[in-house]
Amino acid sequence: MELSKMKIGFIGAGNMATAIIKGLVKAAIVDKKNVLVSDLNCNKLKAMEDMGIQAASNNIFIVENSDIIILAVKPNIYNVVLKEISSIANITNKIFVSIAAGISIKYIKSFFKEDVKVIRTMPNTPALIGEGMTVTCYEPPVTEYEFALVNEIFKSIGKVESINENYMNEVVAVNGSSPAYVYMMIEAMADAAVIRGIPRDMAYRLVSQSIMGAAKMVLETGKHPGELKDAVCSPGGTTIQAVYQLEKSGFRSSLMDAMEKCTEKAIELSKKYI
């Protein structure tokens, strides 16, 4: 079945679910009438209805009437939701999609008597503006075609890469949590600019655009980041002086250490959901 003809259900109407739904509708991948959402929060359901999305407070209704079900709830709520929907009939015809850190495919399958189809993903918050980066993985009985369909959903909110599930905890540090590191860098660089008299709102614009442009240079030129860095560093110039100070301060090693700690925490949390 084509994605445009499928019913896509969301259990949970939080920020990520909202971002995915907006992306799907904007990209005309599915019609609004084929999107269903459930949540316990009446205000969130009202917001969905205002968007023209069918909303309900009943998770079982969503699963029974959807082909693809995106489990858009916090990790600690997964067990509640999965217990609730585990006895639904004809469950093997449906595809379940996890978007929560630490939730393994095996954990989701453990709630069902039959071998259900599960796809695990790790999106990030830039999905809210259509610039997300989502990492996905799957195992049988999901087919390659079904996996491709779900990847199309996440392509509506940014880019998609696929990886073996063994690396999904490592992906959290690289992908899921990494926007926070960048926001900290933007804030620090803007603060330094403000010290020197540049207005704060302008400082945020200058720094943010420069970081976005630098990232695009890496993606679009295909050049090694070190090569691009060298191109900015004129002999005896200002940039190499800044780079020298960053090296002295352990900039790269601090970032790598932070990502290692993030990964360790992700592995710790995932042990609850295996």
Secondary structure, DSSP 8 states (H G I E B T S, - for coil): --GGGS-EEEE--SHHHHHHHHHHHHTTSS-GGGEEEE-S-HHHHHHHHHTT-EEES-HHHHHHT-SEEEE-S-GGGHHHHHHHHTT-TTGGGSEEEE-STT--HHHHHTT-SS--EEEEEE--GGGGGT-EEEEEEE-TTS-HHHHHHHHHHHHTTEEEEE--GGGHHHHIIIIISHHHHHHHHHHHHHHHHHHTT--HHHHHHHHHHHHHHHHHHHHHH---HHHHHHHH--TTSHHHHHHHHHHHTTHHHHHHHHHHHHHHHHHHHHGGG-
